[in-house]
């Protein structure tokens, strides 16, 4: 199954590369192969709905359909990411030991051995290096969202429409404000369960993204504002679902996650494998990869100095 998913990911990524390298404007591949069919669907939905607000409703309906179809995939990905984060929290003391070993390394060989132990902590304890993110899911979404965006932005008859008196061809401050509120709420929900140490690193970016999206809608059309507003509601719903499942996921990790190999196990393993056939290569000792106490160094230094002194007397 993993092998099949790997092949599927490669094929979808290659197809995405083919689409996006063919240009992004109205003459590009992604516009002709994805955006045009989406634009035709929007117009068909507008004809079925009818009325002066038909285009606006068509944008809402199609965006909702696409997001609704992808919501189970997105929620599943969020669960995997959360589980990966919870496992990382349990392994934090082990990672701190490895980081200390990297700092204490005195030679390139020692540093390489400690770095390899860090990578092995992920692999041996079955934690994804990508934090549970599915590349297949991302690869599937990119052409869909880009095509929908390009259709709303460029297709004839879409931007020129109105929605309850709001022109979809010009910027709408109200839409941008609503987009900002929705994405700020999503950012707040996302950060509720992020550890304080990690929050310092990602917090600024999480709060910057809503401002950037709202700013983008402010300088573009009301049609795109409507698109991001509907999409934001589903992103917020995804964050809410993840929040509601968090305690259950934490309980699952507490009950089922067992550390298979500790930092000490992996450091010793790297040390034992760190020999070389060359006579010039020295063996890396376990004690060399662990932080040493200053008093211990002084004691060793005192003994070595005494031995040297006796040797000189002789």
Secondary structure, DSSP 8 states (H G I E B T S, - for coil): -HHHHHHHHHHHHHHHHHHHTT-SSTTSHHIIIIIHHHHHHHHHHHHHH-STTHHHHHHHHHHHHHHHHHHHHHHHHHHHHHHHHHHHHHHHHHHHHHHHHHHH--SHHHHHHHHHHHHHHHHHTT--TTTT--HHHHHHHHHHHHHHHHHHHHSTTTTT-EETTEESSS--HHHHHHHHHHHHHHHHHHHTTS-HHHHHHHHHHHHHHHHHHHHHHHTS-HHHHHHHHHHHHHHHHHHHHHHHHHHHHHHHHHHH---SS-HHHHHHHHHHH---SSTT-----GGGGS---HHHHHHHHHHHHHHHHHHHH-
